[in-house]
């Protein structure tokens, strides 16, 4: 599956946004305030985003919830329905652009769109490409028992199981190794 730079950036933004949801009641919300939203916008170098308000923060949290539902969708049909609603509500206006030294690519958000509509349109379309390609199962949640972070499995054989192999994957492999050693010694 060909993933262009703009699709990859949109996927990364969608994943990071979903992962700002607190894991449990005691955890901090990664999108708690306008400063968090502003940092997110800057980190993802989102173009055409004007000043941010509390309304934007609230709207982005709603979009975040929709993205989380897409990652939890049981099948392509359910994911497609959620994506269709999200993208339609954002008022998509596809247009070609080559800004900031990037090759030609498509922006789906309307000029002057809110940051929430920007995310819903561009990230929603990036997620839609996976459904269209029959690759919806690549939109995953970490399989570590104490982690449910979202990620997009871009491995060739669709074998990635953890959000980060250096943390969750390694931690579980070390625990399994220690359990085997303890059992062998016992």
LINFENMO-V862286 format. One record per helix or strand. SS is the DSSP state (~ for helix, > for strand). FROM is the first residue (numbers start at 1). LEN is the number of residues. Records with the same first field share a line. If there is no record, write none. Layout:
SS = FROM-LEN ; FROM-LEN
//
This chain:
~ = 5-14 ; 34-10 ; 54-19 ; 76-14 ; 99-3 ; 115-18 ; 136-3 ; 165-21
> = 95-3 ; 105-3 ; 139-3 ; 150-3
//
